Amino acid sequence: MMDFNRLFLFLIFSMSMALLWDAWHRVDTSVVSVASPPQTFITPQSNIPVSKLATNKVNASIESSQQQMLSSQIIKVKTDFLLAEINTLGGDLQQLEFLQQRDAKDRSKPFILLQKKADHTYITQSGLLGSDLPTHNTMFASQFTEYKLIEGKDTLEVRLTARTAAGIKVTKIYLFQRASYLIDILYEIENNSINVVSPSAYFQFIRDKSVPEGGTIFVPTFTGPAIYTEADKFEKFDFSEIEKGKIKLPSNIDNGWIGMLQHYFVAAWLPTGKTEREFYAKALDGGLYSTGVVLPVGDITPGNIAKINMPLYVGPAQTSLDEIAPGLGLTVDYGWLTVFSIPLFSLLVFFYGWVSNWGVAIILLTILIKIVFFPLSAASYKSMGKMRVVAPKLEKIKQMYGDDRERLHKAMMELYKTEKINPMGGCLPVLIQIPIFIALYWAILASVELRYAPFFGWITDLSVADPYYVLPVIMGISMVVQGKLNPVPPDPFQAKLMQVMPIAFSIVFFFFPAGLVLYSIVNNILSITQQWYITRSLEAAAKGIVKS
C-alpha cells in the first residue's frame, strides 16, 4: 500500500502536470497571428461609442484623421512615478512608462504599459458625445509641449483646449499626482452658444489582444478586460467573447468600474459617486478592441460651465487597491485558492518588513507553516515510521501469499490492526498541504511585489524560474533523501514510481518560480529532519522491545 507522503507527491506531480497543460493551452490559444499590422489610426466611425445615455447623435462628418495626425503634437509629462505622452489629437494618453518598475526583458529600462506602435496598441481615449462636441478625433491645443512635476508640488496639471463652431469651449485636463498611479481626467464645458447642450462623456481603452512579454508556459495569467459592479462583483471576459458578441455589460447603473488586465498590471476607469453609467465593449477594425464607460454630463444652459471628472488608475495590481475603489484589489489574480493566497502573502509582507529580503521571508513563512502543521505532520511521520518498522513482516506476508491479492490485503489489514497502525493516519496532514502549496504558487506568481525580487547570488528574480536550475536539482536531491526514510511499497510498480518521482519533480520545477522551489526545498529539509527524528525514535523503541 502506498503511504500517504508518496500519495502527496503523486498528487502534487499530477497537479503540476495539470498546471502545465492549462498554461500550454492558454499560450497556444492566445497567441494571435496578425496578417497585417494594426491601423496607425482608428477611424472615427469605428470606435466612438453609441450610447443610450447620449442625447444627441455623434456628428460623423469629422475632418480626415490622417490630415490631423500630421499636424498633431506630442506632449511629454514627467512625475516621480510616470513618464507620459499625450497626443493633441483627441488628447489621447498614448504612452505611459512606470519609472518605479523595470522592463520585463531589459531591467535598465522603465516598464511601458500604454503605448502605440506598429505591432502593439494599448492606449486610452476619451471624448464628448453630442452635436459637434470634441471627441478623441478632435484637435486640441496646449500651451506647452513638456510638463514636469517640480519639487515642493504634489500635483501637475496639463490643460488642453478645443472650441466648437457653435462657440462651446471644452478644456480637457490631466491631473497627475506625486507618488501615485492615479490620474484624474476632467472636462470643463463652457457653453457660449445660444442653445442648451446635454453632452455625455466616454472614456475607453483601445487595445489589441497580444500577450505581454516575459511569461513562460507555467505562467497562465490573464490578459483582457474586466468589470466590477456591486451586483455581479468582479468578472473577467476574453477578447474572443467580445468578437462573438457574447458580452452583455450593464447599463443605467450607478456603481462599478471597467478595466484592462495583464500580468502584474491594471488600467481602470473609476467613476465616482452614484453617477449613472453605461459600460460597453466591442471589436474594432485592425484586430483592436474598445472597452469603456459613458456618463451623462447633464444640461448646460447658455453662459454656464459644467464639469465631469474621471479617475484613471494605471499601475501595478495590488490587493491594497481596494482602498482606491471597491473590488479593484481583485485584479490581483490568486486563482481559486484566493482564501489561502491572501493571508499567505500578508504573512510574506510581514516577514519582509523584518528582513527586507523576499527569499528570506519565504524561508520564514515555510518555517511558520511547518510549526503550525507540526502535530499533524508528526502523526503522518509516526504512521510512516511504524510502516517502516513492520516492513520485514509485510515482506514475509507478501512471500507467503504471492499473487493472491485478496488474501495479501486481508493479512496486511490484520497486521496493521495488531501493530496498531492506521494506514490512513497520514492522510489529513498531507492533504492539507496541497492547497497551501498551490495557494503559495499563485501568491508568488501574481504578486507584483515579487517581480524582480532578488534572493542571493544568481537568484535575482524569485517570480521566475531559476536560470541555472540549481534549486530544482537541490529539490530533487532532497526528495531522494526523503524517499530513503520512507518504507518501500510492497507493490513493485509503486516502488518504481517513487524512484522516478524525484527526477520528474526536478524537471517540472525547472519551470516553477524560484520562490516556490525555495519554499519546497526548505519544507523538505524540515520534513526530513522531523521524519528522521521520529523514525529513529520508533526504530530504537522497536529494537528495545526485541532485546527485552
C-alpha positions in Angstrom: 0.0 0.0 0.0 1.4 3.4 -1.0 2.0 5.6 2.1 0.4 9.0 2.0 3.5 11.0 1.8 4.1 9.4 -1.5 0.5 10.0 -2.4 1.0 13.7 -1.6 4.0 13.8 -4.0 2.0 12.0 -6.7 -0.9 14.4 -6.3 1.4 17.4 -6.5 3.0 16.0 -9.6 -0.4 15.4 -11.2 -1.4 19.0 -10.3 1.9 20.3 -11.8 1.1 18.4 -15.0 -2.4 19.9 -15.0 -0.9 23.4 -14.5 1.5 22.8 -17.3 -1.3 21.6 -19.7 -3.5 24.5 -18.8 -0.7 27.0 -19.3 0.3 25.4 -22.6 -3.4 25.5 -23.7 -3.7 29.2 -22.8 -0.5 30.1 -24.7 -1.5 28.0 -27.7 -4.9 29.7 -28.0 -4.0 33.2 -27.0 -1.1 34.0 -29.4 -2.5 35.8 -32.4 -1.1 35.7 -35.9 -1.5 39.1 -37.4 -1.5 39.1 -41.2 -1.1 42.9 -41.4 0.0 45.5 -38.9 -2.8 47.3 -36.9 -4.0 50.6 -38.3 -1.9 53.5 -37.2 -5.2 55.4 -36.5 -8.6 54.2 -35.6 -11.3 55.7 -37.8 -14.0 57.9 -36.2 -16.8 55.6 -37.3 -15.2 52.5 -35.7 -14.6 53.5 -32.0 -16.9 56.3 -31.0 -19.4 54.6 -28.7 -23.1 54.7 -29.5 -24.6 55.4 -26.1 -28.1 55.2 -24.7 -27.1 58.0 -22.4 -26.2 60.4 -25.2 -29.0 62.8 -26.0 -27.6 63.7 -29.4 -26.2 61.7 -32.2 -22.5 61.9 -32.9 -21.7 64.0 -36.0 -19.8 61.7 -38.3 -18.6 64.5 -40.6 -15.2 64.9 -38.9 -12.1 66.0 -40.7 -9.8 63.4 -42.2 -8.0 61.7 -39.4 -4.8 61.3 -41.4 -4.6 65.0 -42.0 -5.0 65.7 -38.3 -2.4 63.2 -37.4 0.2 65.1 -39.5 -0.5 68.3 -37.6 -0.8 66.8 -34.1 1.8 67.3 -31.3 3.1 65.0 -28.5 3.0 66.5 -25.0 5.5 64.9 -22.6 4.8 64.7 -18.9 7.1 63.6 -16.2 6.4 62.9 -12.5 8.3 60.9 -9.9 6.3 57.8 -10.9 5.3 58.3 -14.5 6.5 59.4 -17.9 3.5 60.1 -20.2 2.9 61.1 -23.7 -0.3 62.8 -24.7 -1.3 63.4 -28.3 -3.0 66.7 -29.0 -5.3 64.8 -31.4 -8.1 63.9 -29.1 -5.9 64.4 -26.0 -5.2 60.6 -26.1 -2.9 59.1 -23.5 -0.8 57.1 -25.9 2.2 56.1 -23.9 2.8 55.6 -20.2 6.1 54.4 -18.6 6.5 53.4 -15.0 9.7 54.8 -13.6 9.5 52.6 -10.5 9.0 49.4 -12.5 11.5 47.7 -14.8 11.0 46.3 -18.3 10.4 42.5 -18.4 13.4 41.8 -20.5 15.8 44.8 -20.0 16.0 46.0 -16.4 17.9 49.1 -17.4 14.6 50.5 -19.0 11.4 51.5 -17.3 8.3 49.3 -17.9 5.9 50.7 -20.5 2.3 49.7 -20.2 0.4 52.1 -22.5 1.9 52.5 -26.0 1.1 52.9 -29.6 3.5 51.3 -32.2 3.4 49.2 -35.3 2.9 45.8 -33.6 1.1 46.8 -30.4 -1.6 49.2 -29.4 -2.8 49.9 -25.9 -4.0 53.5 -25.3 -6.7 55.5 -23.5 -9.2 57.7 -25.3 -12.0 60.0 -24.1 -14.4 62.5 -25.6 -17.8 64.0 -25.5 -21.0 62.7 -27.2 -23.2 65.4 -28.5 -23.7 67.7 -31.5 -20.3 68.9 -32.8 -18.6 68.3 -29.4 -14.9 67.3 -29.2 -14.2 63.5 -29.5 -10.9 61.7 -29.5 -10.6 62.7 -33.2 -10.7 66.5 -32.4 -7.5 68.6 -32.4 -6.8 70.2 -29.0 -4.3 72.9 -28.3 -1.8 73.0 -25.4 0.2 75.9 -24.1 3.3 73.8 -23.6 4.7 70.5 -25.0 6.6 69.5 -21.9 5.4 69.3 -18.3 7.4 68.2 -15.2 6.3 67.8 -11.6 8.6 70.2 -9.6 9.9 69.8 -6.1 7.5 71.1 -3.5 4.4 70.4 -5.6 2.2 67.3 -5.2 0.1 67.8 -8.4 0.8 68.5 -12.0 -1.9 69.9 -14.3 -1.9 69.6 -18.1 -4.7 71.6 -19.9 -5.9 71.0 -23.5 -8.5 73.2 -25.1 -10.8 72.9 -28.1 -13.6 75.1 -29.4 -16.7 74.2 -31.5 -18.2 76.1 -34.3 -21.2 77.0 -32.0 -18.8 78.7 -29.6 -18.6 75.9 -26.9 -15.2 75.8 -25.2 -14.0 72.4 -23.9 -11.0 72.1 -21.7 -9.6 68.6 -21.2 -7.4 68.4 -18.0 -5.0 65.7 -16.9 -4.2 65.9 -13.2 -1.1 63.9 -12.2 -0.2 63.3 -8.5 3.1 62.7 -6.7 3.9 59.1 -5.8 0.7 57.9 -7.4 -0.5 55.9 -10.4 -3.9 57.7 -10.2 -4.6 60.3 -13.0 -7.7 62.4 -12.9 -9.1 63.3 -16.3 -11.5 66.3 -16.2 -13.7 68.0 -18.8 -14.7 71.7 -18.3 -17.5 72.5 -20.8 -18.3 76.2 -21.2 -21.5 76.8 -23.1 -21.1 80.1 -25.0 -23.7 79.1 -27.6 -27.4 80.2 -27.6 -28.7 76.7 -27.0 -28.9 74.2 -24.1 -26.4 71.3 -24.6 -26.7 67.9 -22.9 -23.5 66.0 -23.5 -22.3 62.7 -22.3 -18.6 61.8 -21.8 -17.0 58.5 -22.8 -13.7 57.0 -21.5 -12.3 53.9 -23.2 -9.3 51.7 -23.6 -8.1 50.7 -27.1 -6.1 47.5 -27.1 -5.1 44.5 -29.2 -5.1 41.1 -27.7 -1.4 40.4 -27.7 0.0 38.8 -24.6 2.8 40.8 -22.7 6.4 39.5 -23.0 8.2 37.8 -20.2 5.9 35.0 -19.4 6.5 31.2 -19.5 4.4 28.2 -20.2 4.0 27.9 -16.4 2.6 31.4 -16.1 -1.1 31.1 -17.2 -2.0 34.7 -16.5 -5.0 36.5 -17.8 -4.9 39.4 -20.4 -8.1 41.2 -21.2 -11.0 43.3 -19.9 -12.6 43.1 -16.5 -15.6 44.8 -14.8 -16.8 45.2 -11.3 -20.3 46.0 -10.1 -21.9 45.7 -6.7 -24.4 43.2 -8.2 -22.2 40.9 -10.1 -18.9 41.6 -8.4 -15.6 41.0 -10.3 -15.8 39.5 -13.7 -13.2 38.9 -16.5 -14.0 38.3 -20.1 -11.9 37.2 -23.1 -11.4 39.2 -26.3 -12.8 36.2 -28.1 -16.1 36.7 -26.3 -16.2 40.3 -27.5 -15.7 39.2 -31.1 -18.6 36.7 -30.8 -20.9 39.3 -29.3 -21.4 37.3 -26.1 -20.7 40.2 -23.8 -23.6 41.9 -22.2 -22.4 44.7 -20.0 -24.6 46.6 -17.5 -26.1 50.0 -18.3 -28.1 52.5 -16.4 -26.5 51.6 -13.1 -24.9 53.9 -10.5 -21.8 51.9 -9.5 -18.9 49.9 -10.8 -15.7 50.3 -12.9 -14.2 48.8 -16.0 -10.6 48.0 -16.7 -8.0 46.1 -18.7 -5.7 43.5 -17.1 -2.4 41.9 -17.8 0.2 40.1 -15.7 1.1 42.3 -12.7 -0.6 45.5 -14.1 -4.1 47.0 -14.4 -5.7 50.1 -16.0 -9.2 51.0 -14.9 -11.7 53.8 -15.3 -13.1 54.5 -11.8 -16.3 56.6 -12.0 -17.0 58.2 -8.6 -20.2 58.6 -6.6 -23.6 57.3 -7.7 -23.5 58.7 -11.2 -25.4 56.9 -13.8 -23.1 55.0 -16.2 -23.1 52.6 -19.1 -20.4 50.1 -19.8 -19.5 48.8 -23.3 -17.1 46.5 -25.1 -16.8 45.9 -28.9 -14.4 44.7 -31.5 -12.8 47.2 -33.9 -11.1 47.0 -37.3 -7.4 46.0 -37.3 -7.6 43.4 -34.5 -8.3 46.1 -31.9 -10.9 46.2 -29.1 -12.5 49.0 -27.1 -13.9 48.8 -23.6 -15.1 51.8 -21.7 -17.8 53.7 -19.9 -20.2 56.5 -20.8 -21.5 59.0 -18.2 -24.0 61.9 -18.7 -22.8 65.4 -18.0 -26.3 66.9 -17.8 -27.9 70.0 -19.2 -25.7 73.1 -19.7 -27.6 76.3 -20.3 -26.1 79.2 -22.3 -23.4 81.0 -20.3 -22.8 78.2 -17.8 -20.0 75.8 -17.2 -20.3 72.1 -16.4 -17.5 69.7 -15.2 -17.0 66.0 -15.1 -14.1 64.1 -13.6 -13.0 60.5 -14.3 -10.2 59.0 -12.2 -7.9 56.6 -14.1 -5.7 54.1 -12.3 -2.8 52.8 -14.4 -0.3 50.8 -12.4 0.7 47.7 -10.6 -2.1 45.3 -9.5 -2.1 45.1 -5.7 -4.6 43.9 -3.1 -4.4 47.3 -1.4 -6.2 48.9 -4.4 -9.5 48.2 -2.7 -8.7 51.5 -0.8 -9.0 53.3 -4.2 -12.2 51.6 -5.5 -14.3 48.6 -4.3 -13.1 45.4 -5.9 -10.0 46.9 -7.5 -7.8 44.7 -5.4 -9.4 41.7 -7.0 -7.3 42.4 -10.1 -4.6 40.5 -8.4 -5.5 37.0 -9.6 -4.7 34.5 -7.0 -6.8 31.8 -8.7 -9.4 29.6 -7.0 -7.5 29.5 -3.7 -7.6 33.2 -3.0 -8.9 32.5 0.5 -5.4 30.9 1.3 -3.3 33.0 -1.0 -4.2 36.4 0.5 -3.2 35.5 4.2 -0.1 33.7 2.9 1.0 36.8 1.1 0.1 39.0 4.0 2.5 36.9 6.1 5.1 37.2 3.5 4.8 41.0 3.6 5.0 40.9 7.4 8.3 38.9 7.3 9.7 41.1 4.5 9.2 44.1 6.8 11.6 42.4 9.2 14.3 41.1 6.9 14.0 43.2 3.6 14.6 40.1 1.5 11.7 38.2 -0.1 13.7 35.0 -0.3 14.4 35.1 3.5 10.7 36.0 4.0 9.7 32.8 2.1 12.0 30.7 4.3 10.5 32.2 7.5 7.0 31.6 6.1 7.9 28.0 5.4 9.1 27.6 9.0 5.9 29.1 10.3 3.8 26.8 8.2 5.8 23.8 9.4 5.3 24.8 13.0 1.6 25.3 12.6 1.3 21.8 11.0 3.9 20.2 13.2 1.4 18.0 15.2 -0.3 16.8 12.0 3.0 16.1 10.3 4.2 14.2 13.3 1.1 12.0 13.1 1.8 11.3 9.5 5.5 10.5 10.1 4.7 8.3 13.0 2.4 6.3 10.8 5.1 6.0 8.1 7.7 5.2 10.8 5.6 2.3 12.0 5.1 1.1 8.5 8.9 1.1 8.1 9.3 -0.9 11.3 6.9 -3.6 10.2 8.3 -3.7 6.7 10.1 -7.0 7.2 6.8 -8.5 8.4 5.0 -7.2 5.3 7.7 -8.7 3.1 7.1 -12.1 4.8 3.3 -11.8 4.2 4.0 -10.9 0.6 6.1 -14.0 0.1 3.5 -16.2 1.8 0.5 -15.2 -0.3 2.3 -14.4 -3.5 -0.2 -13.3 -6.2 -3.3 -13.9 -4.1 -4.0 -10.2 -3.7 -7.2 -10.7 -1.7 -5.5 -12.8 1.0 -2.5 -10.5 0.9 -4.7 -7.5 1.5 -6.5 -9.2 4.4 -3.3 -10.3 6.0 -1.9 -6.8 5.8 -5.0 -5.3 7.4 -4.7 -7.8 10.3 -1.0 -6.9 10.8 -2.0 -3.2 10.9 -4.6 -4.0 13.5 -2.2 -6.0 15.6 0.5 -3.4 15.4 -2.0 -0.5 16.0 -1.1 1.1 12.7 -3.7 3.3 10.9 -2.7 3.4 7.2 -5.0 6.4 6.9 -3.2 8.3 9.7 -1.1 10.3 7.4 -3.9 11.3 5.0 -5.2 14.5 6.6 -2.0 16.4 7.2 -0.7 15.6 3.7 -4.0 16.7 2.0 -4.0 20.0 3.9 -0.6 20.8 2.5 -1.8 20.6 -1.1 -3.9 23.8 -1.1 -1.1 25.6 0.8 1.3 24.6 -2.0 -1.0 25.8 -4.8 -2.0 28.9 -2.9 1.6 29.9 -2.4 2.3 29.2 -6.1 -0.3 31.8 -7.1 0.7 34.3 -4.4 4.3 34.3 -5.7 3.1 34.3 -9.3 0.6 37.1 -9.1 2.1 39.5 -6.6 3.9 42.4 -8.3 6.0 42.9 -5.2 8.0 39.8 -6.0 8.6 40.9 -9.6 12.4 41.2 -9.9 12.7 40.4 -6.1 16.3 39.1 -5.5 17.3 36.4 -3.1 21.1 35.7 -3.0 23.7 35.1 -5.7 22.3 34.1 -9.1 18.6 34.3 -7.9 17.8 37.8 -9.0 14.1 37.3 -9.5 12.0 35.0 -7.3 9.0 35.3 -9.6 10.6 33.4 -12.5 12.4 30.1 -12.8 15.9 29.5 -11.6 18.0 30.4 -14.7 20.6 27.7 -13.9 18.2 25.1 -12.5 20.3 24.8 -9.3 17.2 25.0 -6.9 15.2 22.3 -8.9 18.2 20.0 -8.7 18.5 20.6 -4.9 14.8 19.9 -4.7 15.2 16.6 -6.4 18.1 15.6 -4.1 16.0 16.4 -1.0 13.3 14.2 -2.4 15.7 11.3 -2.9 16.9 11.7 0.7 13.3 11.9 2.0 12.4 8.8 0.0 15.2 6.8 1.8 13.3 7.5 5.1 10.1 6.0 3.8 9.2 2.3 3.8 9.5 0.6 0.4 6.0 0.0 -1.1 5.1 -3.7 -1.4 3.8 -3.0 -4.9 6.7 -3.1 -7.4 5.0 -0.6 -9.6 4.7 1.9 -6.8 8.3 1.3 -5.8 9.4 2.1 -9.4 7.2 5.2 -9.4 8.7 6.5 -6.2 12.2 6.1 -7.7 11.2 8.1 -10.8 9.4 10.8 -8.8 12.4 12.9 -7.8 13.6 13.2 -11.4 10.2 14.0 -12.7 9.7 16.7 -10.0 13.1 18.3 -10.7 12.1 18.6 -14.4 8.7 20.1 -13.5 10.2 22.5 -11.1 12.5 23.8 -13.8 9.5 25.9 -14.9 8.3 26.9 -11.5 9.1 30.4 -9.9 12.3 30.2 -7.9 10.4 31.4 -4.8 8.1 28.4 -4.9 11.1 26.0 -5.4 12.8 27.7 -2.4 9.7 27.0 -0.3 9.6 23.4 -1.4 13.3 22.9 -0.6 13.0 24.4 2.9 9.9 22.4 3.6 11.6 19.2 2.5 14.6 19.9 4.7 12.4 20.5 7.7 10.3 17.4 6.9 13.4 15.3 6.5 14.7 16.4 9.9 11.3 15.8 11.6 10.8 12.4 9.9 14.3 11.2 10.6 14.0 12.0 14.3 10.6 10.3 14.6 11.7 7.3 12.6 14.9 6.9 14.6 12.9 7.0 17.8 10.4 4.4 16.7 13.2 2.1 15.4 15.1 2.5 18.7 11.9 1.7 20.6 11.3 -1.4 18.4 14.8 -2.7 19.0 14.4 -2.2 22.7 11.3 -4.3 22.7 13.0 -7.1 20.7 16.0 -7.1 23.1 13.8 -7.3 26.1 
